[in-house]
Each structure stands twice: as C-alpha cells, then as structure tokens.
Amino acid sequence: MSWTIPKSGGGKAEKAPAGNHLAILVGLIDMGRQWQEPFNATKDKGYWAWRAYFVWELTEERIAGTGTNHVIAIDLSHSTNEKSKLRKWVEARTGRPLVEPFDPTTELGQACLLNVVMKGDYPRVEGMAALPKGFAVPRPTYPVTAVSLAEFRAGTPVPEWVPYLFGSPLEDHIRACEQIGGQRPRSRKKAEPASVEGGYEEYSDAADVPF
C-alpha cells in the first residue's frame, strides 16, 4: 500500500511518479498489532500482526508548485521471516544477509533506489535496490523520525507530513491496534477501494518483531 502526501489547500493530490527513485527512509512509525483480514473468509481466520509504517522521501521528485518533495509510504509486517518484504528489501539494499536480532530503526536515514509502480491509478512501492558505489546522496528535507507505540501512547504525535493510510490519518489506524483499541475492527471488503491515494498489499502471518 503506497501513498503520496497530499497538496495543502485542497484539490486533487499529485501522485508520485512511477520509476526508480533515489529515496531516503525518513519515517518509521510503529502501528502496533493490526487486525489482518483472512484471504478466504470461509476457510481462513484473521489474525493480529505487528506492523510498521515506512516513509521515504523521493529526494529528486518535487511536488509541482511547492518546495516540498514527494513522500511515499507502505505498511509492512514487522517481521524478519524469510518471506517477509522487510527482510528481502533490507537485504537488497545492503547486499548482505540480514543479521538478527534486527533493529529496523537502523534503516532510518539510509538511501536506496526505490521502485515505484502504478497499480491502476495509484503509485505503489514495489521494491528497492542498493545505490551504486560512490553515488552522491542529497540530504533529506524531512526530519528523520521514529515513533514507537510507547511514545505515541505517551503523546508523541505522528508528523504532519506522514501520508494517510487507506484515506485516513495514520493515528486512526494506530489507535485501532490491539494494544490500544483492544477489539477486532469491522471487516473491510477486499474489492473496496482503499482511498484516492491507496492500494492493497498482501499480508504475511509471520513472527512479530516489535521496536
């Protein structure tokens, strides 16, 4: 699931362009244990899975008419399972096997080539690759930020530049986590559009790896 930060002042949001982009991870937000709907409601059961929101700045993609770069995000299972996207992407960026225990905050401020594709009319993070050696990396313009669930519960806000998830502020999703909301949310139909900025990502029932 991927989104671009909307333009301020209303109007239709400009979407991040497809392609391979120089990107820096500027945000990592702990979402707690989120309810995951089953793939097949007649055969499978839903489950709670720890997820985190990863936010990249596309450092060479300016939002038209602003002094602000595009930001794009995806929520991932906070897992180092061999099949997890988090593990595959970190290993692709570093060119090395991931060493456990793994602290995902070590990815903050790291640059990569981020592959963005269009899924229908919406941009989506598809994967990442390492930068060539000696490649010049500009400084991010957004503050590199991590917010743990404990910090959120203590009052630390989610930065205003963090994109919405499924058309809603990320705070709404965090408050619906098992640790805070404590109840299974209403089911979302798979065919239902996520939002004008969003799409769907497959889920992985893997081991939890909290911040």
C-alpha positions as CSV (number, residue, x, y, z in Angstrom):
1,M,0.0,0.0,0.0
2,S,1.5,3.3,-1.0
3,W,0.6,6.9,-0.9
4,T,1.9,10.4,-1.7
5,I,1.5,13.3,0.7
6,P,-1.4,15.4,-0.5
7,K,-1.0,19.1,-1.5
8,S,-2.0,21.5,1.1
9,G,-5.0,23.7,0.4
10,G,-7.3,21.1,-1.1
11,G,-7.6,20.0,-4.7
12,K,-6.5,16.7,-6.3
13,A,-3.3,15.3,-4.8
14,E,-0.4,15.0,-7.2
15,K,0.8,11.4,-7.2
16,A,4.4,10.3,-7.0
17,P,5.6,9.2,-10.5
18,A,6.4,5.6,-11.4
19,G,10.0,4.7,-11.8
20,N,13.2,4.0,-9.9
21,H,13.8,6.9,-7.5
22,L,16.6,8.0,-5.2
23,A,14.9,7.8,-1.8
24,I,15.8,8.1,1.9
25,L,13.8,6.5,4.7
26,V,12.7,9.4,6.8
27,G,9.9,8.0,8.8
28,L,9.3,4.8,10.8
29,I,6.1,4.6,12.7
30,D,5.1,1.7,15.0
31,M,1.5,0.7,14.3
32,G,1.2,-2.0,17.0
33,R,-0.6,-5.2,16.3
34,Q,-3.1,-4.6,13.5
35,W,-6.0,-6.9,12.6
36,Q,-5.4,-8.7,9.3
37,E,-8.5,-9.9,7.4
38,P,-8.3,-13.5,6.0
39,F,-7.7,-14.1,2.4
40,N,-10.6,-16.6,2.3
41,A,-13.2,-15.7,4.8
42,T,-14.8,-19.2,4.5
43,K,-11.6,-21.1,5.2
44,D,-9.1,-18.8,6.9
45,K,-9.1,-16.9,10.2
46,G,-8.0,-13.3,10.6
47,Y,-5.1,-12.5,12.9
48,W,-3.3,-9.7,14.7
49,A,0.1,-8.9,13.3
50,W,2.7,-6.3,14.2
51,R,3.1,-3.7,11.5
52,A,5.1,-0.6,11.0
53,Y,4.7,2.3,8.5
54,F,7.8,3.1,6.4
55,V,8.0,6.5,4.8
56,W,10.5,7.5,2.1
57,E,11.3,10.9,0.7
58,L,11.8,10.9,-3.0
59,T,14.7,13.4,-2.9
60,E,14.7,14.3,-6.6
61,E,10.9,14.5,-7.1
62,R,9.4,17.8,-6.2
63,I,5.7,18.3,-5.9
64,A,4.7,20.8,-8.6
65,G,4.3,24.3,-7.4
66,T,5.8,23.7,-3.9
67,G,9.2,23.5,-2.3
68,T,8.3,20.0,-1.0
69,N,9.5,16.6,-2.2
70,H,7.1,13.7,-2.7
71,V,6.8,11.3,0.2
72,I,5.6,7.7,-0.3
73,A,4.9,5.1,2.3
74,I,4.0,1.5,2.9
75,D,2.9,-0.5,5.9
76,L,4.8,-3.7,6.3
77,S,4.6,-6.7,8.7
78,H,7.2,-6.0,11.3
79,S,8.9,-9.4,10.7
80,T,12.2,-10.9,9.7
81,N,10.6,-14.0,8.4
82,E,12.5,-15.3,5.3
83,K,9.5,-14.5,3.1
84,S,8.8,-11.0,4.6
85,K,9.2,-7.9,2.4
86,L,11.1,-6.2,5.2
87,R,13.9,-8.8,5.1
88,K,14.0,-9.0,1.3
89,W,14.2,-5.3,0.9
90,V,16.8,-4.7,3.6
91,E,19.0,-7.4,2.1
92,A,18.5,-5.9,-1.4
93,R,19.6,-2.5,-0.1
94,T,22.6,-3.7,1.8
95,G,23.7,-6.6,-0.4
96,R,24.1,-8.7,2.7
97,P,22.1,-11.2,4.7
98,L,20.1,-9.6,7.5
99,V,21.5,-10.3,10.9
100,E,19.2,-11.0,13.8
101,P,18.1,-9.6,16.1
102,F,17.3,-6.7,13.7
103,D,16.5,-3.1,14.8
104,P,14.5,-1.5,11.9
105,T,15.4,2.0,13.1
106,T,18.9,1.4,11.8
107,E,17.3,1.8,8.3
108,L,16.4,5.4,9.1
109,G,18.4,7.9,7.0
110,Q,19.5,5.2,4.6
111,A,19.3,5.8,0.9
112,C,18.2,3.4,-1.8
113,L,16.7,3.1,-5.2
114,L,13.0,2.8,-4.6
115,N,10.9,1.1,-7.3
116,V,7.5,2.8,-7.6
117,V,4.9,1.3,-9.9
118,M,1.4,2.3,-10.8
119,K,-1.3,0.0,-9.7
120,G,-4.3,1.3,-11.6
121,D,-4.1,5.0,-11.0
122,Y,-2.2,4.8,-7.8
123,P,1.6,4.6,-7.0
124,R,2.9,1.7,-5.0
125,V,6.2,0.8,-3.6
126,E,7.2,-2.4,-5.3
127,G,10.8,-2.9,-4.0
128,M,14.2,-1.4,-3.5
129,A,17.8,-1.8,-4.6
130,A,21.2,-0.6,-3.5
131,L,22.7,2.6,-4.7
132,P,25.8,2.3,-6.9
133,K,29.1,2.9,-5.0
134,G,30.1,6.5,-4.9
135,F,26.6,7.7,-5.7
136,A,26.0,11.2,-4.2
137,V,23.1,11.3,-1.9
138,P,21.4,14.6,-1.0
139,R,20.3,15.4,2.5
140,P,16.7,14.7,3.3
141,T,14.5,17.7,3.7
142,Y,12.1,16.0,6.1
143,P,13.4,15.3,9.7
144,V,14.4,11.6,10.1
145,T,11.7,10.4,12.6
146,A,10.8,7.3,14.5
147,V,7.8,7.0,16.7
148,S,7.4,3.8,18.8
149,L,4.0,2.7,20.1
150,A,5.0,3.6,23.7
151,E,5.9,7.1,22.5
152,F,2.7,7.5,20.7
153,R,0.7,6.5,23.7
154,A,2.7,9.0,25.8
155,G,1.6,11.8,23.4
156,T,4.3,11.9,20.7
157,P,2.4,13.0,17.5
158,V,2.8,11.4,14.1
159,P,4.5,14.1,11.9
160,E,2.0,16.0,9.7
161,W,3.9,15.1,6.6
162,V,3.3,11.4,7.0
163,P,0.9,10.2,4.3
164,Y,-2.6,8.9,5.0
165,L,-3.3,5.2,5.1
166,F,-6.5,3.9,3.4
167,G,-7.6,7.6,3.2
168,S,-7.4,8.1,7.0
169,P,-4.7,9.6,9.3
170,L,-2.2,7.1,10.5
171,E,-3.2,7.9,14.0
172,D,-6.6,6.4,13.5
173,H,-5.0,3.1,12.5
174,I,-2.6,3.1,15.4
175,R,-5.5,3.7,17.9
176,A,-7.2,0.7,16.4
177,C,-4.3,-1.6,17.2
178,E,-4.8,-4.5,19.7
179,Q,-2.7,-2.8,22.4
180,I,-4.8,0.4,22.3
181,G,-8.2,-0.4,20.7
182,G,-8.2,-3.9,22.0
183,Q,-11.0,-5.0,19.7
184,R,-11.2,-6.5,16.3
185,P,-12.3,-3.8,13.8
186,R,-15.0,-4.2,11.3
187,S,-14.2,-6.2,8.1
188,R,-13.1,-4.4,5.0
189,K,-14.2,-5.8,1.7
190,K,-11.2,-6.8,-0.5
191,A,-12.8,-5.1,-3.5
192,E,-13.4,-1.9,-1.7
193,P,-11.0,0.9,-2.8
194,A,-8.7,1.9,-0.1
195,S,-8.6,5.7,-0.9
196,V,-7.8,8.0,-3.7
197,E,-4.1,7.6,-2.8
198,G,-4.0,4.0,-1.8
199,G,-3.9,0.4,-2.8
200,Y,-3.6,-3.0,-1.2
201,E,-0.6,-5.0,-0.1
202,E,-0.5,-8.7,0.7
203,Y,-0.1,-9.6,4.3
204,S,2.3,-12.1,5.9
205,D,1.4,-14.1,9.1
206,A,5.0,-14.0,10.4
207,A,6.6,-13.7,13.8
208,D,6.3,-10.3,15.4
209,V,9.4,-8.1,15.9
210,P,8.5,-5.0,17.9
211,F,10.6,-1.9,18.0
